[in-house]
Amino acid sequence: RIKRIKRIKRIKRIKRIKRIKRIKRIKRIKRIKRIKRIKRIKLPPPPLMQRGRGDTPSLASREGWGGLCMFNDRNKKRLRQILRKEMPKGEQILWQRLRKKQLGHKFFRQYSIGKYVVDFYCPKLKLVIEIDGITHEQKSVGDKYRQKYLENIGSCVERFNSKELFDDIDSVLESIYFCCKRLDKK
């Protein structure tokens, strides 16, 4: 009788192991099929780039899929996450006032446009807000090219010094608010 009980337990254990292996095999097959399906999806070609005013390229066509590939690039995702975690104090102060549509428009922080990552961006208005701190003093030439590029693709760039944020944040918010109103009318 004891041998019979042991044999039944062993058979149940073997069936359970086989069932688990079968489930794992099915999941593995589904995962492989999903990966193959993703690889089969063909992306549309990148937008045509042409020489615009100045040295920076601008988009030849801005309608349709063409304008989307240059915003929030997946390759810069990790960089944007790091920049969000390690925001300077001035950017943190301004973000507390811009987030959750407090000015009537949705803003994103550390948003990538082309090869650049901007501090704050409102896609509806195409408004870029840059906060210049100590690090920007050494990169004045690079910032000029960056601003030229952003203006060539149709964005409005507003720059503020971090000292302005610490001294009088209300005047900075007021100028951002009026800039939003001006761009909203366009």
Secondary structure, DSSP 4 states (H G I P E B T S, - for coil): -HHHHHHHHHHHHHHHHHHHHHHHHHHHHHHHHHHHHHHHPPPPPPPPEEE-SSSSEEES--SGGGGTTTBS-GGGHHHHHHHHHT--HHHHHHHHHHTTTTTSS--EEEEEETTEEEEEEETTTTEEEEEE-HHHHTTHHHHHHHHHHHHHTT-EEEEEEHHHHHH-HHHHHHHHHHHHHHHHH-
